[in-house]
Amino acid sequence: MIKKWYFYASLIVIITFLTLGFKPFNLETKPWFLIEKTDGSEYVFPSQEKDDYPKLNNFPYTGNRLIGFKEAVAFKESQGKYRKVNTLGYMGKYQFGSETLRTVGVHNDRAFLKNPALQEKAFIALLSKNKWVLRKEIERYEGKIISGVEITESGILAAAHLGGAGSVKNFFKNKGNRRFRDAYGTSLRSYMRDFGGYDLSSIEADSNATIND
């Protein structure tokens, strides 16, 4: 009986030793995701400072840089769903119309709807175009209060995404007195207010911006 006890005790000690022998004491922490080299315009790490987060209603707080702006607009437009098509035929995460897609070099609506990367490129290209078209309005009105809203570059570009650059020009031409709204009743003024204060300095104004840039 004693010999059996010694045998099993020895077996446990050997198994424990072998197990610990193959287990490292210091585990080096490595990221579980792949880090891909980009130009930095698509993915800008959100600010860690609470005061830097825009006070938006029901939008995800992802910082005040480009990525935060993109996700906030996407959440408002489609709840961030790449495959969404609304009742008026506007498509994707950022709810593009067919005519707008053509201006940034997209000619296949079905392929666009199935391609998240293409949708992201189209959004950046449209921002660049609108920033060029509205460059004078941005320079003239940024920091001013119009119709109770502090005007910022990001607010102007968000409003242009909603109603087009021409509608934004008319908004300023009428000093905010006319209420410009889309088919669902969403106003340019609300977009200027809700999406104001983001840093979009990484977006270059380019009248010829396309998805191929």
Backbone bond lengths (Angstrom), bond angles and torsions (degrees), N, CA, C in turn:
res aa  C-N    CA-C-N  psi(-1)  N-CA   C-N-CA  omega(-1)  CA-C   N-CA-C  phi
1 M - - - 1.470 - - 1.529 110.74 -
2 I 1.358 115.62 -42.91 1.470 120.30 179.72 1.521 110.73 -65.00
3 K 1.367 115.14 -37.51 1.469 118.69 179.73 1.531 110.26 -64.23
4 K 1.357 116.99 -40.23 1.461 120.10 177.63 1.522 111.03 -62.36
5 W 1.325 116.56 -40.78 1.479 120.47 -179.86 1.521 110.46 -62.24
6 Y 1.377 115.73 -42.84 1.459 120.44 177.90 1.531 110.34 -63.17
7 F 1.334 116.28 -40.24 1.459 121.30 -178.20 1.534 110.60 -62.10
8 Y 1.343 116.64 -49.12 1.464 119.99 -178.11 1.528 111.89 -68.80
9 A 1.337 116.58 -36.89 1.461 120.00 178.20 1.523 110.64 -64.15
10 S 1.344 114.51 -42.85 1.467 118.94 178.83 1.520 111.03 -64.12
11 L 1.341 116.41 -38.55 1.463 121.11 179.79 1.532 111.34 -63.15
12 I 1.343 116.93 -40.57 1.464 121.42 179.03 1.517 111.16 -64.97
13 V 1.348 115.74 -41.99 1.466 120.62 179.58 1.523 110.53 -62.82
14 I 1.348 117.24 -42.41 1.469 121.25 -178.78 1.524 110.61 -64.98
15 I 1.352 116.01 -44.35 1.474 120.20 -179.35 1.523 110.67 -63.26
16 T 1.346 116.57 -41.87 1.470 121.14 179.10 1.515 111.19 -62.64
17 F 1.330 116.34 -42.29 1.459 120.95 -179.63 1.524 111.55 -63.69
18 L 1.343 115.54 -43.97 1.460 119.64 -179.62 1.516 111.64 -65.64
19 T 1.337 116.90 -38.84 1.472 120.95 179.53 1.521 111.67 -63.89
20 L 1.320 116.73 -47.02 1.466 121.00 179.73 1.515 111.69 -67.46
21 G 1.332 116.38 -28.28 1.451 120.53 -178.15 1.511 113.19 -66.88
22 F 1.354 116.66 -25.56 1.460 120.32 -179.14 1.514 112.99 -100.85
23 K 1.333 117.40 3.70 1.461 120.95 -178.66 1.524 110.01 -105.47
24 P 1.335 119.37 120.02 1.477 120.83 179.69 1.514 111.17 -69.59
25 F 1.315 115.53 143.10 1.466 120.82 179.48 1.516 111.11 -79.30
26 N 1.341 117.16 -33.57 1.465 121.70 -179.16 1.524 109.49 -115.33
27 L 1.326 116.21 111.75 1.459 120.98 178.99 1.509 109.48 -93.53
28 E 1.317 116.32 123.76 1.446 120.56 178.58 1.528 108.93 -83.24
29 T 1.300 117.21 122.58 1.458 121.21 -178.59 1.516 110.34 -79.12
30 K 1.336 114.99 126.25 1.456 120.41 178.74 1.521 109.24 -126.97
31 P 1.317 118.30 148.68 1.468 120.26 -179.84 1.515 110.63 -64.77
32 W 1.350 116.59 140.74 1.457 121.01 -179.81 1.514 111.94 -83.70
33 F 1.340 117.25 -7.47 1.453 120.62 -178.45 1.515 110.48 -110.56
34 L 1.319 115.93 159.46 1.460 121.65 176.83 1.519 109.61 -84.59
35 I 1.298 116.30 136.40 1.460 121.06 178.25 1.518 107.90 -102.02
36 E 1.306 116.14 117.69 1.462 121.15 -177.81 1.511 110.19 -105.33
37 K 1.301 116.48 142.89 1.455 121.18 -179.76 1.530 109.75 -75.08
38 T 1.321 118.06 126.85 1.466 121.82 176.83 1.514 108.65 -132.61
39 D 1.320 114.95 177.31 1.466 118.22 178.87 1.531 111.52 -84.08
40 G 1.325 116.30 -1.49 1.459 119.65 176.01 1.508 114.13 89.70
41 S 1.326 118.31 -8.97 1.461 119.49 -176.41 1.517 112.02 -78.61
42 E 1.344 117.15 -29.82 1.457 118.97 -177.57 1.529 112.55 -83.26
43 Y 1.324 116.45 -35.32 1.454 119.39 -173.85 1.524 110.76 -127.77
44 V 1.299 116.08 102.51 1.458 121.69 177.57 1.512 107.13 -116.27
45 F 1.330 117.09 123.95 1.460 120.01 -174.02 1.524 111.36 -62.17
46 P 1.332 117.48 130.42 1.469 120.31 -177.89 1.520 112.39 -61.01
47 S 1.305 115.70 152.69 1.456 120.97 176.27 1.521 110.54 -67.02
48 Q 1.301 116.36 145.24 1.464 120.69 177.06 1.522 112.31 -91.98
49 E 1.325 115.84 -3.39 1.456 120.31 -179.51 1.520 110.53 -88.37
50 K 1.318 116.60 125.08 1.464 121.13 -177.35 1.524 111.65 -59.85
51 D 1.332 117.25 -36.30 1.462 120.66 -177.43 1.526 112.58 -68.01
52 D 1.338 117.47 -16.84 1.455 120.84 -179.81 1.526 112.94 -82.00
53 Y 1.319 116.73 -8.87 1.453 119.84 -176.72 1.520 110.49 -85.40
54 P 1.326 118.34 125.57 1.467 120.26 178.42 1.515 110.85 -61.32
55 K 1.334 116.84 143.86 1.460 121.01 179.41 1.536 108.17 -85.50
56 L 1.323 115.79 86.64 1.456 121.07 -179.05 1.525 109.83 -104.16
57 N 1.344 115.26 162.42 1.456 120.17 179.61 1.523 110.00 -98.33
58 N 1.338 115.57 114.50 1.461 122.40 174.23 1.525 114.24 65.07
59 F 1.342 118.37 19.19 1.454 120.72 177.42 1.533 108.53 -101.76
60 P 1.328 117.70 149.69 1.457 119.72 177.96 1.523 110.84 -67.30
61 Y 1.327 117.05 136.81 1.469 121.46 -179.85 1.520 109.36 -89.93
62 T 1.312 117.10 100.97 1.462 120.96 -178.51 1.515 111.74 -123.10
63 G 1.318 116.72 25.58 1.453 119.92 176.03 1.505 112.60 99.32
64 N 1.331 116.01 174.24 1.464 120.29 -175.36 1.528 112.49 -106.87
65 R 1.327 116.56 17.89 1.464 120.67 177.05 1.535 109.80 -96.41
66 L 1.322 116.28 -171.02 1.463 121.53 -175.87 1.526 112.57 -57.82
67 I 1.324 116.89 -43.73 1.462 118.87 -177.18 1.530 110.87 -63.05
68 G 1.338 115.99 -35.64 1.461 119.53 177.55 1.518 111.54 -66.46
69 F 1.326 115.88 -41.16 1.458 121.43 177.93 1.526 110.51 -61.97
70 K 1.323 116.25 -47.98 1.465 120.87 -179.28 1.520 111.85 -58.08
71 E 1.327 116.02 -47.73 1.463 119.01 -176.14 1.522 111.97 -70.21
72 A 1.320 117.21 -33.86 1.466 120.26 178.39 1.529 110.62 -67.36
73 V 1.337 116.87 -45.07 1.465 120.93 178.33 1.531 109.87 -63.47
74 A 1.327 116.36 -43.89 1.469 120.74 -179.44 1.523 111.55 -61.71
75 F 1.326 115.91 -40.34 1.468 119.66 179.89 1.525 110.67 -63.92
76 K 1.309 115.69 -40.49 1.466 120.56 178.89 1.523 111.14 -68.02
77 E 1.323 116.64 -40.79 1.457 121.25 -175.32 1.530 112.90 -74.92
78 S 1.336 116.84 -43.44 1.475 118.93 -170.28 1.526 114.18 -145.49
79 Q 1.335 117.42 10.04 1.460 121.95 -170.37 1.523 110.95 60.30
80 G 1.347 115.65 24.92 1.460 121.08 176.57 1.513 114.55 77.08
81 K 1.339 118.56 21.52 1.467 122.19 -176.06 1.532 110.90 -96.07
82 Y 1.315 115.88 118.18 1.463 120.71 -177.67 1.532 112.90 -67.70
83 R 1.317 118.02 -28.92 1.469 120.91 -174.77 1.532 113.15 -94.84
84 K 1.300 118.36 4.93 1.467 119.81 -174.60 1.531 111.91 -75.10
85 V 1.336 115.06 135.75 1.463 122.47 172.89 1.520 106.80 -127.39
86 N 1.337 117.55 123.67 1.468 118.81 -177.07 1.527 111.37 -85.24
87 T 1.312 116.48 -178.51 1.468 121.22 -174.54 1.524 112.98 -68.21
88 L 1.331 117.56 -15.92 1.460 121.38 178.90 1.528 112.14 -98.48
89 G 1.341 115.93 0.59 1.459 120.01 177.87 1.511 115.12 91.97
90 Y 1.332 118.12 5.90 1.467 120.31 177.71 1.524 108.94 -75.31
91 M 1.331 115.38 140.77 1.456 119.95 -164.97 1.523 115.12 -120.85
92 G 1.324 114.24 148.62 1.443 122.56 166.15 1.512 116.21 81.51
93 K 1.306 114.26 -171.57 1.459 122.87 -175.64 1.523 112.20 -59.42
94 Y 1.346 116.20 -35.75 1.462 120.79 -177.32 1.524 112.89 -108.64
95 Q 1.335 116.84 7.10 1.463 123.03 175.12 1.528 112.86 55.17
96 F 1.318 114.90 68.13 1.460 121.96 177.69 1.523 110.76 -87.61
97 G 1.320 116.25 145.03 1.449 121.68 169.02 1.514 109.15 -91.38
98 S 1.337 116.87 158.53 1.473 121.01 -177.52 1.521 112.49 -59.17
99 E 1.332 116.98 -42.43 1.466 119.81 -178.22 1.523 111.67 -63.74
100 T 1.323 116.44 -40.76 1.469 120.08 178.60 1.516 110.66 -65.01
101 L 1.333 116.87 -39.04 1.462 120.40 178.92 1.518 111.37 -60.48
102 R 1.324 116.42 -38.10 1.468 119.06 -179.86 1.522 111.28 -62.45
103 T 1.331 117.15 -33.80 1.465 120.28 -177.52 1.532 112.54 -68.56
104 V 1.340 116.90 -20.73 1.469 119.51 179.15 1.533 111.63 -108.47
105 G 1.340 116.37 12.81 1.462 119.97 172.71 1.510 116.55 93.38
106 V 1.329 118.76 14.00 1.471 121.49 177.92 1.524 108.32 -101.61
107 H 1.346 116.69 122.91 1.465 120.84 -175.49 1.528 113.10 -120.84
108 N 1.316 116.72 -0.23 1.462 120.72 178.92 1.517 109.03 -124.40
109 D 1.330 116.62 100.71 1.460 120.59 -175.60 1.524 112.42 -63.89
110 R 1.309 116.72 -39.64 1.474 120.34 -177.97 1.523 110.87 -65.02
111 A 1.322 116.59 -44.23 1.465 120.60 178.56 1.520 110.44 -65.11
112 F 1.332 116.58 -38.42 1.460 121.58 178.07 1.524 111.04 -59.41
113 L 1.311 116.34 -43.68 1.460 121.27 -176.90 1.523 112.16 -65.65
114 K 1.322 116.90 -26.37 1.460 121.57 -177.57 1.529 113.08 -94.11
115 N 1.328 116.59 -1.08 1.462 119.91 -171.79 1.537 111.40 -121.96
116 P 1.344 117.94 95.13 1.472 120.89 179.88 1.519 113.73 -57.24
117 A 1.324 117.51 -40.68 1.471 120.55 -178.56 1.523 110.44 -63.15
118 L 1.321 116.80 -38.38 1.457 121.49 178.89 1.531 110.74 -66.43
119 Q 1.316 116.81 -37.97 1.461 120.72 178.18 1.525 111.44 -64.41
120 E 1.319 116.43 -39.56 1.463 120.13 178.32 1.533 110.69 -65.30
121 K 1.325 116.71 -42.04 1.471 120.84 178.67 1.529 111.11 -64.23
122 A 1.328 115.76 -39.89 1.466 120.01 -179.44 1.523 110.71 -64.36
123 F 1.316 116.77 -38.48 1.466 120.19 -179.79 1.524 110.84 -65.42
124 I 1.325 116.54 -43.05 1.469 120.73 178.80 1.523 110.33 -64.93
125 A 1.333 116.96 -41.86 1.467 120.89 179.80 1.525 110.69 -62.56
126 L 1.332 116.92 -41.90 1.466 119.83 179.93 1.530 111.10 -67.38
127 L 1.322 117.57 -37.37 1.464 120.36 175.18 1.527 110.71 -59.01
128 S 1.332 116.05 -43.86 1.467 120.74 179.97 1.523 111.40 -62.71
129 K 1.328 116.40 -43.38 1.461 120.36 178.85 1.526 110.96 -62.93
130 N 1.330 116.39 -49.19 1.465 120.22 -177.85 1.529 111.97 -65.81
131 K 1.335 116.03 -32.56 1.459 118.96 178.13 1.527 110.18 -65.68
132 W 1.336 116.83 -33.93 1.468 120.87 176.77 1.524 110.62 -71.26
133 V 1.332 116.36 -48.92 1.462 120.89 -177.06 1.533 111.18 -62.14
134 L 1.327 116.67 -35.26 1.465 121.36 -174.72 1.529 112.41 -104.27
135 R 1.322 117.52 17.59 1.464 120.67 -175.74 1.533 112.26 -59.15
136 K 1.348 117.43 -37.55 1.466 120.54 -179.70 1.531 110.93 -70.30
137 E 1.336 116.03 -39.02 1.469 119.80 178.11 1.519 111.08 -66.17
138 I 1.332 116.04 -39.10 1.469 120.00 178.54 1.530 110.05 -62.90
139 E 1.332 115.46 -45.79 1.470 120.20 -179.49 1.531 111.95 -65.26
140 R 1.308 116.45 -38.54 1.469 120.49 -174.03 1.524 113.49 -80.12
141 Y 1.332 116.75 -38.27 1.466 118.90 -170.09 1.529 115.42 -107.25
142 E 1.333 117.94 -11.93 1.458 119.43 -177.38 1.535 110.60 -59.23
143 G 1.318 115.91 129.78 1.464 121.90 -179.86 1.515 113.88 92.85
144 K 1.326 118.09 -11.69 1.466 121.54 179.48 1.523 110.85 -88.23
145 I 1.307 116.14 160.92 1.462 122.29 177.14 1.530 108.15 -103.96
146 I 1.312 116.13 119.00 1.466 121.33 178.52 1.525 108.67 -129.80
147 S 1.313 115.70 126.62 1.468 121.75 -179.47 1.526 110.85 54.59
148 G 1.339 115.17 35.99 1.459 120.12 176.75 1.515 115.19 80.37
149 V 1.326 117.40 7.96 1.464 121.42 -177.49 1.520 110.28 -120.08
150 E 1.332 116.60 132.42 1.461 119.52 173.86 1.522 108.27 -75.96
151 I 1.303 116.52 123.32 1.465 121.64 -175.11 1.526 110.69 -83.85
152 T 1.322 115.61 129.49 1.464 122.31 176.87 1.523 108.98 -132.13
153 E 1.307 115.45 162.37 1.466 120.04 179.20 1.522 111.09 -59.15
154 S 1.324 117.45 -46.40 1.467 119.87 -177.70 1.520 111.70 -65.38
155 G 1.331 116.82 -35.38 1.462 120.09 177.57 1.517 111.30 -64.88
156 I 1.332 116.20 -41.27 1.466 121.37 178.35 1.526 110.38 -62.80
157 L 1.341 117.19 -45.45 1.457 120.70 -178.12 1.527 111.80 -69.05
158 A 1.315 116.98 -33.22 1.472 120.22 176.21 1.525 109.74 -66.54
159 A 1.320 116.61 -42.87 1.469 120.78 178.96 1.527 110.40 -63.90
160 A 1.327 117.10 -36.85 1.462 120.94 178.04 1.524 110.64 -66.10
161 H 1.313 116.81 -35.27 1.462 120.19 177.28 1.532 110.00 -65.53
162 L 1.313 116.17 -36.15 1.466 120.51 -179.85 1.525 112.28 -71.68
163 G 1.339 116.48 -51.46 1.459 119.48 -170.66 1.504 116.23 -120.71
164 G 1.336 117.42 1.44 1.455 120.15 -178.26 1.522 111.72 93.47
165 A 1.321 116.07 152.74 1.466 121.42 -177.82 1.520 111.89 -62.76
166 G 1.335 116.96 -34.62 1.460 120.72 179.97 1.518 112.38 -62.29
167 S 1.314 116.97 -40.18 1.461 120.90 178.71 1.526 111.24 -65.15
168 V 1.333 115.92 -35.99 1.461 119.94 178.70 1.527 110.04 -67.09
169 K 1.326 116.85 -41.35 1.472 120.23 176.81 1.527 110.47 -59.65
170 N 1.331 116.57 -42.59 1.468 120.62 179.23 1.525 111.90 -66.48
171 F 1.323 115.83 -33.72 1.462 120.33 177.42 1.530 110.10 -59.26
172 F 1.317 115.71 -47.12 1.465 119.42 -179.95 1.526 111.63 -72.50
173 K 1.317 116.33 -35.61 1.461 120.32 178.51 1.521 110.77 -59.59
174 N 1.325 116.68 -35.82 1.463 122.19 179.81 1.532 112.75 -96.31
175 K 1.355 115.50 12.13 1.466 122.16 177.30 1.523 113.25 54.73
176 G 1.325 114.89 32.38 1.464 120.16 176.37 1.498 114.29 76.31
177 N 1.314 117.80 5.73 1.467 120.08 -176.39 1.527 112.85 -77.82
178 R 1.319 117.01 -29.83 1.463 120.19 176.49 1.518 109.35 -87.88
179 R 1.340 116.52 137.88 1.456 121.52 -177.06 1.524 110.27 -92.66
180 F 1.319 116.15 100.38 1.455 120.75 178.47 1.531 108.98 -87.29
181 R 1.346 116.23 124.08 1.461 121.46 -177.97 1.526 110.28 -134.29
182 D 1.346 115.15 155.12 1.459 118.51 175.63 1.525 109.42 -86.59
183 A 1.332 116.89 -174.23 1.461 121.66 -175.57 1.527 112.91 -64.19
184 Y 1.342 117.12 -21.69 1.462 121.17 179.74 1.524 112.24 -96.33
185 G 1.334 116.53 3.43 1.461 120.06 177.43 1.516 115.05 89.98
186 T 1.343 117.40 5.87 1.466 120.72 179.08 1.526 109.18 -79.58
187 S 1.314 117.05 129.73 1.462 120.99 -174.43 1.527 112.79 -93.67
188 L 1.340 114.61 152.06 1.464 120.18 173.35 1.521 110.09 -60.31
189 R 1.317 115.93 -38.48 1.462 121.36 -178.57 1.524 110.70 -59.14
190 S 1.321 117.24 -41.95 1.464 120.08 -179.25 1.527 111.32 -65.82
191 Y 1.328 117.85 -35.42 1.458 120.62 177.62 1.526 110.83 -70.16
192 M 1.335 116.58 -39.52 1.467 119.63 177.16 1.530 110.79 -61.77
193 R 1.315 115.23 -37.63 1.463 120.14 -179.79 1.529 111.44 -74.00
194 D 1.323 116.84 -51.07 1.465 120.76 -172.11 1.523 113.96 -72.42
195 F 1.322 117.10 -26.53 1.465 119.79 -177.66 1.533 112.67 -111.43
196 G 1.299 115.99 21.75 1.454 120.32 176.92 1.519 112.04 -79.89
197 G 1.322 116.23 154.68 1.463 121.05 172.13 1.505 116.79 90.42
198 Y 1.324 118.24 5.59 1.466 119.87 176.13 1.529 110.14 -85.92
199 D 1.319 115.50 149.84 1.462 121.53 177.98 1.526 108.73 -91.57
200 L 1.329 116.23 104.55 1.463 121.19 179.38 1.527 111.55 -110.81
201 S 1.311 115.42 31.24 1.468 120.15 -178.95 1.530 112.13 -65.72
202 S 1.329 117.53 -19.85 1.470 120.43 179.78 1.530 111.88 -76.15
203 I 1.322 117.18 -12.63 1.462 121.07 177.97 1.528 109.76 -86.24
204 E 1.319 116.54 123.00 1.463 121.08 179.43 1.527 110.23 -90.84
205 A 1.316 116.13 135.26 1.457 120.45 175.56 1.519 108.99 -70.20
206 D 1.345 116.64 123.31 1.457 120.55 -176.07 1.519 109.16 -149.35
207 S 1.296 116.69 114.08 1.468 121.26 -177.15 1.518 112.35 -69.35
208 N 1.348 117.44 -19.40 1.455 121.58 -177.41 1.525 113.22 -112.55
209 A 1.312 116.93 21.42 1.459 120.83 -176.71 1.533 111.40 -63.04
210 T 1.332 116.11 135.14 1.464 121.98 176.20 1.530 108.97 -138.88
211 I 1.315 116.58 177.04 1.464 121.60 179.53 1.519 111.50 -69.00
212 N 1.320 118.05 -12.96 1.459 121.78 -178.16 1.517 113.29 -90.18
213 D 1.334 116.95 -2.67 1.472 119.45 -178.59 1.523 111.19 -72.96
